[in-house]
């Protein structure tokens, strides 16, 4: 037995120890976890897998060839009654998970807003998981709380935004926008919505949020969650460049005031989801100041581009905002999720959410920032660690160089579209997204839409690239987004080759 133990694999030694402990009549809770030797062994195994994956993510199909329910059918219907060897768990991961995953880290992932996780961020996530911090209060996470404030300040500096703004990290821009609009509602404390709510009250006017036709659906979701309903959102018309029309906004506000509706907030967008158009924030901000309306700016995707001196113009007027969201997980190469919400009125945001029961009071009092006061979540992950790691690993110059190259690749693709007979571009390319379609001669508009939808399916079925779609002025568009840090010109060329090949097929 001694000789067998000496020659056994790590997995066999770990499993043998567990069996011996069970035979002794039970385990303490801590004994069920890995010991340090086993953790080091399996940690190396996991890191080796991560490194191999990051070396060649394109070895996988970017869009998996699986049917709905196929992955779940490969798993047991119930949890195991007894613990299983980690070797078996990891083997099942290898066998099942990667092949049923849509690979956002694949250089051919060019759908939606392409995002990617970098090595520094992945390692930071590992350390964050080990620390297992819940930064609800300063005392439950001093480093997490203060690093969140420091990194938020760093990003403000990189983007040239007001240094006095207060920033917190949420999961996604949808959450950040919800919180910002909750603060906008609380900006009129005389309505007593925090205390009395909205339901059944005839003394509160209807409240209205304004955004462009191109704004993200998170604005609508926030209106639903805040009790305004979908009718509480007015989508303002856009100009020829798909930007919110300030004159149309003014008319909508004036019409609502005349009808007894209370304008609550305007959401301007820098880098809209479909076309990445840039609303005229300065003009919109002046209207909001004059009308006494909260201005929230959604720059979740495009904001990081302001790191580039030649792109700083995109945030013109944003200094007038009451709140602004930018997502480092979209275009700063931080693993998802990491969304920064800034506000020039942190006291209003805190008034919207702060509830401190006796069991959460601390002796630090008002002298510290407790992150639980600025949103719904009590539990808060240590997200700032990965942002800190990535900002330090890349530096401003590194981030700028990658963004500049990705915008070059998008312009290159757009030029190919513009030069190719039978293809047309449907929107400008200010950042790294190209919207285009194939238009065979002799087809009606409806037939062109159906043709491009089928073309998209054929391209994605290749497994080499993944594009998404949208509608622009009612027209079906193929949507190519370059944002993965591993995407090179050869991958963009391959995407164009596939599009042309399948477009030419019968």
Residue pairs with C-beta under 8 A, 6 or more apart in sequence:
5 13
5 16
8 16
10 37
10 38
10 41
10 42
11 85
11 86
11 87
14 34
14 35
14 38
14 41
14 85
14 86
15 85
15 87
18 83
18 85
21 27
21 31
32 83
34 42
34 86
38 86
42 86
42 90
45 90
46 90
49 94
50 122
53 98
53 105
54 105
54 119
57 103
57 105
57 106
57 107
57 486
58 106
58 107
58 108
58 464
58 491
60 98
60 99
60 101
60 103
60 106
61 99
61 103
61 463
61 464
62 102
62 103
62 106
62 108
62 109
62 463
62 464
62 465
62 466
63 102
63 460
63 461
63 463
63 466
64 99
64 100
64 101
64 102
64 103
65 463
66 99
66 100
70 100
71 96
71 100
74 96
75 96
102 109
102 466
103 109
104 114
104 115
104 116
104 117
104 336
104 484
105 116
105 117
105 484
105 486
106 466
106 484
106 486
107 484
107 486
107 487
107 488
107 491
108 464
108 465
108 466
108 487
108 491
108 494
108 495
109 116
109 465
109 466
109 484
109 487
110 465
110 466
110 467
110 480
110 481
110 482
110 484
110 487
110 492
110 495
111 466
111 467
111 468
111 479
111 481
112 468
112 479
112 481
113 273
113 301
113 330
113 331
113 433
113 481
113 483
114 481
114 482
114 483
114 484
114 487
115 329
115 330
115 331
115 336
115 483
115 484
116 333
116 483
116 484
116 485
116 486
117 333
117 334
117 335
117 336
118 333
118 334
118 335
118 390
118 393
118 394
118 485
119 393
120 386
120 389
120 390
120 392
120 393
120 394
121 333
121 334
121 335
121 386
121 389
121 390
122 335
123 389
124 385
124 386
124 388
124 389
124 390
125 335
125 385
125 386
127 385
128 381
128 382
128 383
128 385
128 386
131 382
133 140
133 141
133 143
133 144
133 381
133 382
134 140
134 141
134 379
134 380
134 381
135 141
135 144
135 145
135 148
135 371
135 380
135 381
135 382
136 360
136 370
136 371
136 372
136 377
136 378
136 379
136 380
137 145
137 360
137 362
137 370
137 371
137 372
138 145
138 146
138 362
138 364
138 368
138 369
138 370
139 362
139 364
139 368
141 380
141 382
143 382
144 380
144 382
144 384
144 385
145 368
145 369
145 370
145 371
147 382
147 384
147 385
147 388
148 167
148 168
148 169
148 371
148 383
148 384
149 167
149 369
150 384
150 388
151 169
151 384
151 387
151 388
151 391
152 166
152 167
152 168
152 169
152 340
152 342
152 384
153 163
153 167
154 391
155 167
155 326
155 328
155 340
155 387
155 391
156 162
156 163
156 165
156 167
156 342
157 163
158 306
158 307
158 396
158 399
159 303
159 304
159 306
159 307
159 315
159 326
160 306
160 312
160 315
161 315
161 318
161 319
161 324
161 342
162 319
162 344
164 344
165 324
165 342
165 343
165 344
166 342
166 343
166 344
166 346
166 349
167 340
167 341
167 342
167 343
168 340
168 341
168 371
168 374
168 375
169 338
169 339
169 340
169 341
169 383
169 384
169 387
170 176
170 179
170 339
170 340
170 341
170 375
170 377
171 337
171 338
171 339
172 327
172 337
172 339
173 216
173 218
173 298
173 300
173 325
173 327
173 339
174 216
174 218
174 221
174 222
175 339
175 375
176 300
176 325
176 339
176 340
176 341
177 216
177 218
177 219
177 222
177 267
177 296
177 298
177 325
178 218
178 221
178 222
178 225
178 226
179 341
179 349
179 352
179 353
179 374
179 375
179 376
180 265
180 294
180 296
180 322
180 323
180 325
180 341
180 343
180 349
181 209
181 219
181 222
181 223
181 226
181 264
181 265
181 267
181 294
181 296
182 222
182 226
182 349
182 352
182 353
183 294
183 322
183 323
183 343
183 345
183 348
183 349
183 351
183 352
184 209
184 264
184 265
184 294
184 296
184 322
184 323
185 191
185 193
185 207
185 226
185 264
185 265
185 352
186 193
186 194
186 348
186 349
186 351
186 352
187 294
187 322
187 345
187 348
188 262
189 351
191 204
193 204
194 351
194 352
197 227
198 204
198 227
199 227
205 260
205 261
205 262
206 228
206 232
206 260
206 261
206 262
207 228
207 232
207 261
207 262
207 264
208 228
208 232
208 233
208 234
208 256
208 261
208 262
208 263
208 264
209 219
209 222
209 223
209 228
209 232
209 233
209 234
209 264
209 265
209 266
209 267
210 233
210 234
210 236
210 249
210 252
210 253
210 263
210 265
210 266
210 267
211 219
211 233
211 234
211 235
211 236
211 244
211 266
211 267
211 268
211 269
212 235
212 236
212 237
212 238
212 242
212 243
212 244
212 268
212 269
212 272
212 279
213 235
213 236
213 237
213 238
213 242
214 238
214 242
214 244
214 269
214 272
214 273
214 274
214 275
214 277
215 235
215 267
215 269
215 272
215 273
215 298
216 269
216 272
216 273
216 298
216 300
218 298
219 233
219 267
219 298
220 230
220 233
223 229
223 230
223 232
223 233
224 230
226 232
228 264
234 252
234 256
236 244
236 245
236 248
236 249
236 252
237 245
237 248
238 244
238 245
238 277
239 245
241 277
241 428
242 272
242 275
242 277
242 427
242 472
243 277
243 278
243 279
243 280
244 268
244 269
244 279
244 280
244 284
246 280
246 283
246 284
246 287
249 266
249 284
249 287
250 287
253 263
253 287
253 291
253 293
256 262
256 263
257 263
263 291
263 293
264 293
264 294
265 293
265 294
265 295
265 296
266 284
266 287
266 288
266 293
266 294
266 295
266 296
267 296
267 297
267 298
268 279
268 281
268 284
268 285
268 295
268 296
268 297
268 298
268 321
269 277
269 278
269 279
269 297
269 298
269 299
270 278
270 279
270 281
270 297
270 298
270 299
270 302
270 303
270 314
270 315
270 318
271 277
271 278
271 299
271 300
271 301
271 302
271 303
271 305
271 314
271 430
271 431
272 279
273 301
273 470
274 427
274 435
274 470
274 471
274 472
274 477
274 479
275 426
275 427
275 428
275 433
275 435
275 470
275 472
276 301
276 302
276 427
276 429
276 430
276 431
276 432
276 433
277 427
277 428
277 430
278 302
278 314
278 430
280 317
281 297
281 315
281 316
281 317
281 318
281 320
281 321
282 316
282 317
282 320
283 317
284 295
284 317
285 295
285 317
285 318
285 320
285 321
286 320
287 293
288 294
288 295
288 320
288 322
289 320
294 322
294 323
295 320
295 321
295 322
295 323
296 321
296 322
296 323
296 324
296 325
297 318
297 321
297 323
297 324
297 325
298 324
298 325
299 314
299 315
299 318
299 324
299 325
299 326
300 325
300 326
300 327
300 330
300 339
301 327
301 330
301 331
301 431
302 314
302 331
302 430
302 431
303 314
303 315
303 324
303 326
303 327
303 331
304 326
304 328
304 330
304 331
304 332
304 399
304 403
305 311
305 314
305 331
305 403
305 407
305 431
306 312
306 314
306 315
307 396
307 399
307 400
307 403
308 400
308 403
308 404
314 430
318 324
321 342
321 344
322 343
322 344
322 345
322 348
323 341
323 342
323 343
323 344
323 345
323 349
324 341
324 342
324 343
325 339
325 340
325 341
325 342
326 339
326 340
326 342
327 338
327 339
327 340
328 334
328 338
328 339
328 340
328 387
328 390
329 335
329 336
329 337
329 338
329 339
330 483
331 403
331 432
331 483
332 387
332 390
332 391
332 399
333 390
333 394
333 399
333 402
333 485
334 386
334 387
334 390
335 386
337 383
338 383
338 386
338 387
341 374
343 349
346 374
349 374
350 373
350 374
353 373
353 374
353 375
353 376
354 373
354 374
356 373
360 370
360 372
362 368
362 370
371 380
372 378
372 380
391 399
394 402
402 485
403 432
406 432
406 482
406 483
406 487
407 431
407 432
409 432
409 482
409 487
409 489
409 492
410 429
410 431
410 432
410 433
410 434
410 480
410 482
411 429
412 489
412 492
413 434
413 480
413 482
413 492
413 495
413 496
414 425
414 429
414 434
414 436
416 496
417 423
417 424
417 425
417 434
417 436
418 425
420 500
422 438
422 439
422 440
422 441
422 503
423 436
423 437
423 438
423 439
423 503
424 436
424 437
424 439
425 434
425 435
425 436
426 435
426 436
426 437
426 472
426 473
426 475
426 477
427 435
427 472
427 477
432 481
432 482
432 483
433 479
433 480
433 481
433 482
434 479
434 480
435 470
435 472
435 477
435 478
435 479
435 480
436 477
436 478
436 480
437 448
437 452
437 475
437 476
437 477
437 478
438 451
438 452
438 455
438 478
438 499
438 503
439 448
440 448
440 451
440 503
443 451
445 475
448 475
448 476
449 475
449 476
452 469
452 476
452 477
452 478
453 469
453 476
455 478
455 499
455 502
455 503
456 467
456 468
456 469
456 478
458 502
458 505
459 465
459 467
459 495
459 498
459 499
459 502
460 466
460 467
462 498
464 494
464 495
464 498
465 491
465 494
465 495
465 498
467 478
467 479
467 480
467 495
467 499
468 479
468 481
469 476
469 477
469 478
469 479
470 477
470 479
471 477
478 499
480 495
482 492
